[in-house]
Amino acid sequence: MRRLRPVAMAIVALGLATSLAGGQEATSGIFAGHGRVEAVAPGTGALTIVHDDIEGFMPAMEMMYKVKTPDLSRDLRPGDAIDFKIDASTYTVIQVTRVLGAK
């Protein structure tokens, strides 16, 4: 019975590690999104965006995102409709385009 104890503990540890790892999703890559600017942070240019589902990355929500450079959000205003690309590993907006004619 004593010989089985380490084996049993290893099996339990392996099962626990596997179940914890199974809950993690891959969060790397560049994803495209569409949404509306809710706010632009002074100085950093961080964007609060209300966005639709970003397929393969996250559900629709409102969230603040860092921007690659403050210049990306310089001409954006609350209410602007935008298309954007986000680096999933850093949750950083790396490209943004205002959708003209949309509010």
SVG drawing of the C-alpha trace seen along z (x, -y; Angstrom):
<svg xmlns="http://www.w3.org/2000/svg" viewBox="-25 -65 32 67">
<polyline fill="none" stroke="black" stroke-width="0.4" points="0.0,0.0 2.9,-2.4 4.2,-2.0 0.9,-3.1 0.7,-6.3 3.3,-8.2 1.7,-7.0 -1.7,-8.0 -0.4,-11.5 1.2,-11.9 -2.0,-11.0 -4.0,-13.5 -1.4,-16.2 -1.4,-15.5 -5.2,-15.6 -5.3,-18.9 -2.6,-20.5 -4.5,-19.3 -7.8,-20.7 -6.3,-24.1 -4.5,-24.3 -7.7,-23.4 -9.3,-26.5 -6.8,-28.8 -7.3,-30.0 -4.7,-31.0 -4.3,-34.7 -1.8,-35.5 -2.2,-36.9 -3.8,-40.0 -7.6,-40.2 -9.9,-42.7 -12.7,-44.4 -15.5,-47.0 -16.9,-49.3 -17.5,-52.8 -15.2,-55.0 -16.5,-55.7 -13.5,-57.7 -10.0,-58.7 -7.5,-59.0 -5.6,-62.3 -1.8,-61.8 -1.7,-58.1 -4.4,-58.0 -5.8,-54.8 -9.2,-54.0 -12.3,-52.9 -14.2,-51.0 -17.7,-49.5 -17.1,-46.7 -18.9,-43.8 -17.7,-40.2 -14.0,-39.9 -14.2,-36.4 -11.8,-34.0 -10.7,-36.5 -13.4,-37.9 -17.2,-38.6 -18.8,-42.0 -18.1,-44.4 -16.8,-47.8 -13.2,-47.9 -10.2,-50.2 -7.3,-49.3 -3.7,-50.6 -2.7,-52.0 0.6,-51.3 1.2,-55.0 -0.9,-58.0 -1.0,-59.2 -3.4,-56.3 -6.2,-57.9 -5.3,-61.6 -8.1,-62.4 -10.8,-60.1 -13.7,-61.4 -16.3,-59.7 -19.1,-58.4 -16.8,-57.7 -17.4,-54.3 -14.1,-52.5 -12.5,-49.4 -9.4,-48.3 -6.8,-45.7 -5.6,-44.4 -2.6,-42.5 -4.1,-39.8 -1.0,-39.1 -0.8,-42.6 -4.4,-43.8 -3.0,-46.8 -4.7,-48.5 -2.1,-48.6 -4.3,-50.0 -7.5,-52.0 -9.6,-53.5 -12.6,-55.8 -15.6,-54.6 -16.8,-57.7 -20.5,-58.4 -21.3,-56.1 -22.2,-57.2"/>
</svg>
